[in-house]
């Protein structure tokens, strides 16, 4: 799996993107020894290669933070996590790429989407009228906003979010940055969403290193 991108985002946060080329059999051979190879059966057959590649990448990145082979688990909302204090991870994959962001201090979220007409076909389901003004019917921008909302969904990491009603994205002044907002009846928080384009995919990620939120009991 060629490494397409490896970046230290902060002293406590790292990101990596790999290109998927190997078949499932080869990936199984390099799966970390402490991982149960049978777990791949939990993934849809068409997604098994993506599942394996993303887990291998997780443990490649984890070595930057700890030598311990920590088991990767999922909470009740499906969010991946390590049973270790202050260690946070987010995973995303497509048929062609796998990407991971990991931090030993901050909550993180990441998403990667292939640029395709699909985003335009379903835009009414996830974009507000204001967001449609920002994207202007552009295929890549629409896909970018879709990916940004996927990243926001992972940052909030709880169920019952409606993309069009609870997740909002708008331009920011800095280049390659969007302003994200998660808004629920008793919760409001802003996030910076960073983005890149790689191999005809849009990559979005966020690091929760702020305290810009309001939550009521």
GUVO-508180 format. One record per residue (C-alpha): residue number from 1; x, y, z. Coordinates in nm, 3 decimals, always signed. Layout:
# GUVO-508180
num:u:v:w
NUM:X:Y:Z
...
***
This chain:
# GUVO-508180
num:u:v:w
1:+0.000:+0.000:+0.000
2:+0.182:+0.313:-0.117
3:+0.181:+0.592:+0.140
4:+0.029:+0.894:-0.035
5:+0.031:+1.134:+0.259
6:+0.187:+1.138:+0.604
7:+0.153:+1.454:+0.805
8:+0.211:+1.559:+1.164
9:-0.079:+1.800:+1.212
10:+0.021:+1.905:+1.565
11:+0.278:+1.772:+1.814
12:-0.004:+1.546:+1.938
13:-0.183:+1.456:+1.614
14:-0.086:+1.262:+1.300
15:-0.263:+1.179:+0.975
16:-0.185:+0.929:+0.700
17:-0.342:+0.823:+0.368
18:-0.265:+0.496:+0.188
19:-0.355:+0.377:-0.159
20:-0.523:+0.036:-0.172
21:-0.360:-0.197:-0.424
22:-0.314:-0.537:-0.256
23:-0.578:-0.811:-0.255
24:-0.735:-0.932:+0.069
25:-0.497:-1.227:+0.095
26:-0.187:-1.007:+0.101
27:-0.339:-0.770:+0.353
28:-0.424:-1.058:+0.585
29:-0.057:-1.152:+0.587
30:+0.049:-0.812:+0.722
31:-0.238:-0.767:+0.966
32:-0.095:-0.706:+1.316
33:-0.057:-1.035:+1.502
34:-0.274:-0.926:+1.795
35:-0.573:-0.859:+1.568
36:-0.820:-1.139:+1.508
37:-0.820:-1.203:+1.133
38:-1.170:-1.347:+1.163
39:-1.295:-0.997:+1.251
40:-1.273:-0.902:+0.885
41:-1.581:-1.117:+0.830
42:-1.780:-0.844:+1.006
43:-1.726:-0.624:+0.702
44:-1.927:-0.659:+0.383
45:-1.738:-0.879:+0.134
46:-1.694:-0.583:-0.101
47:-1.548:-0.378:+0.185
48:-1.311:-0.633:+0.337
49:-1.005:-0.496:+0.159
50:-1.086:-0.145:+0.279
51:-1.146:-0.273:+0.633
52:-0.813:-0.453:+0.644
53:-0.615:-0.167:+0.491
54:-0.757:+0.090:+0.730
55:-0.677:-0.127:+1.035
56:-0.323:-0.189:+0.917
57:-0.282:+0.186:+0.871
58:-0.417:+0.251:+1.221
59:-0.144:+0.040:+1.373
60:+0.124:+0.192:+1.153
61:+0.023:+0.534:+1.285
62:-0.019:+0.412:+1.643
63:+0.352:+0.332:+1.659
64:+0.420:+0.706:+1.657
65:+0.244:+0.733:+1.993
66:+0.296:+0.404:+2.177
67:+0.472:+0.070:+2.123
68:+0.181:-0.113:+2.287
69:-0.042:-0.319:+2.052
70:-0.366:-0.174:+2.185
71:-0.685:-0.342:+2.062
72:-0.903:-0.125:+1.841
73:-1.261:-0.130:+1.966
74:-1.595:+0.031:+1.877
75:-1.835:+0.199:+2.117
76:-2.216:+0.173:+2.113
77:-2.234:+0.436:+1.838
78:-1.981:+0.259:+1.617
79:-1.699:+0.504:+1.693
80:-1.354:+0.338:+1.695
81:-1.147:+0.384:+2.008
82:-0.851:+0.253:+2.206
83:-0.890:+0.167:+2.571
84:-0.622:+0.418:+2.666
85:-0.648:+0.762:+2.827
86:-0.640:+1.057:+2.587
87:-0.583:+0.845:+2.276
88:-0.829:+0.925:+1.996
89:-0.865:+0.781:+1.646
90:-1.085:+0.826:+1.341
91:-1.091:+0.607:+1.029
92:-1.225:+0.644:+0.677
93:-1.188:+0.447:+0.355
94:-1.306:+0.418:-0.002
95:-1.247:+0.141:-0.258
96:-0.918:+0.313:-0.345
97:-0.789:+0.493:-0.033
98:-0.772:+0.450:+0.343
99:-0.708:+0.740:+0.580
100:-0.655:+0.765:+0.955
101:-0.607:+1.051:+1.199
102:-0.483:+0.979:+1.551
103:-0.414:+1.201:+1.850
104:-0.296:+1.151:+2.206
105:-0.471:+1.466:+2.323
106:-0.764:+1.574:+2.104
107:-1.085:+1.428:+1.967
108:-1.048:+1.389:+1.591
109:-1.261:+1.313:+1.287
110:-1.178:+1.229:+0.925
111:-1.358:+1.145:+0.602
112:-1.261:+1.076:+0.243
113:-1.495:+1.077:-0.057
114:-1.443:+1.004:-0.424
115:-1.545:+1.304:-0.634
116:-1.841:+1.180:-0.838
117:-2.185:+1.292:-0.962
118:-2.347:+1.100:-0.673
119:-2.301:+1.399:-0.441
120:-2.505:+1.620:-0.675
121:-2.781:+1.361:-0.703
122:-2.834:+1.348:-0.327
123:-2.746:+1.710:-0.245
124:-3.104:+1.795:-0.142
125:-3.077:+1.541:+0.137
126:-2.776:+1.696:+0.313
127:-2.734:+2.059:+0.198
128:-2.931:+2.356:+0.326
129:-3.038:+2.626:+0.081
130:-2.758:+2.848:+0.210
131:-2.501:+2.571:+0.159
132:-2.624:+2.523:-0.196
133:-2.535:+2.886:-0.259
134:-2.180:+2.812:-0.145
135:-2.142:+2.499:-0.358
136:-2.318:+2.644:-0.664
137:-2.396:+2.305:-0.813
138:-2.026:+2.228:-0.848
139:-1.952:+1.856:-0.826
140:-1.629:+1.883:-0.628
141:-1.758:+2.148:-0.388
142:-2.075:+1.950:-0.324
143:-1.867:+1.642:-0.251
144:-1.645:+1.851:-0.021
145:-1.943:+1.970:+0.183
146:-2.073:+1.614:+0.203
147:-1.735:+1.496:+0.332
148:-1.716:+1.787:+0.578
149:-2.053:+1.688:+0.724
150:-1.935:+1.328:+0.756
151:-1.638:+1.457:+0.956
152:-1.869:+1.666:+1.177
153:-2.082:+1.356:+1.235
154:-1.773:+1.172:+1.360
155:-1.669:+1.463:+1.580
156:-2.004:+1.467:+1.759
157:-1.994:+1.084:+1.763
158:-2.350:+1.034:+1.879
159:-2.661:+0.912:+1.704
160:-2.974:+1.099:+1.594
161:-2.800:+1.359:+1.381
162:-2.971:+1.480:+1.063
163:-2.717:+1.615:+0.815
164:-2.947:+1.888:+0.685
165:-3.086:+1.994:+1.025
166:-2.799:+1.951:+1.274
167:-2.476:+1.980:+1.074
168:-2.380:+2.304:+0.900
169:-2.082:+2.401:+0.685
170:-1.972:+2.740:+0.553
171:-1.658:+2.895:+0.402
172:-1.379:+3.020:+0.627
173:-1.128:+3.295:+0.564
174:-0.823:+3.067:+0.574
175:-0.739:+2.857:+0.267
176:-0.833:+2.488:+0.275
177:-1.050:+2.541:+0.582
178:-1.426:+2.528:+0.630
179:-1.630:+2.635:+0.931
180:-1.840:+2.353:+1.075
181:-2.120:+2.366:+1.328
182:-2.301:+2.091:+1.516
183:-2.630:+2.217:+1.655
184:-2.878:+2.019:+1.860
185:-3.155:+2.132:+2.093
186:-2.916:+2.149:+2.389
187:-2.578:+2.149:+2.216
188:-2.391:+2.393:+1.993
189:-2.027:+2.366:+1.894
190:-1.806:+2.506:+1.620
191:-1.529:+2.314:+1.447
192:-1.261:+2.397:+1.193
193:-1.263:+2.146:+0.908
194:-0.944:+2.118:+0.705
195:-0.949:+1.976:+0.355
196:-0.724:+1.849:+0.076
197:-0.770:+1.686:-0.263
198:-0.585:+1.363:-0.328
199:-0.622:+1.108:-0.611
200:-0.960:+1.254:-0.719
201:-1.088:+1.232:-0.360
202:-1.169:+1.506:-0.114
203:-1.021:+1.456:+0.231
204:-1.163:+1.640:+0.531
205:-1.053:+1.626:+0.894
206:-1.099:+1.813:+1.220
207:-0.914:+1.838:+1.550
208:-1.110:+1.941:+1.858
209:-0.846:+2.163:+2.017
210:-1.093:+2.437:+2.110
211:-1.356:+2.492:+2.377
212:-1.596:+2.677:+2.148
213:-1.920:+2.510:+2.255
214:-2.231:+2.549:+2.464
215:-2.417:+2.261:+2.622
216:-2.717:+2.269:+2.851
217:-2.836:+2.005:+3.091
***
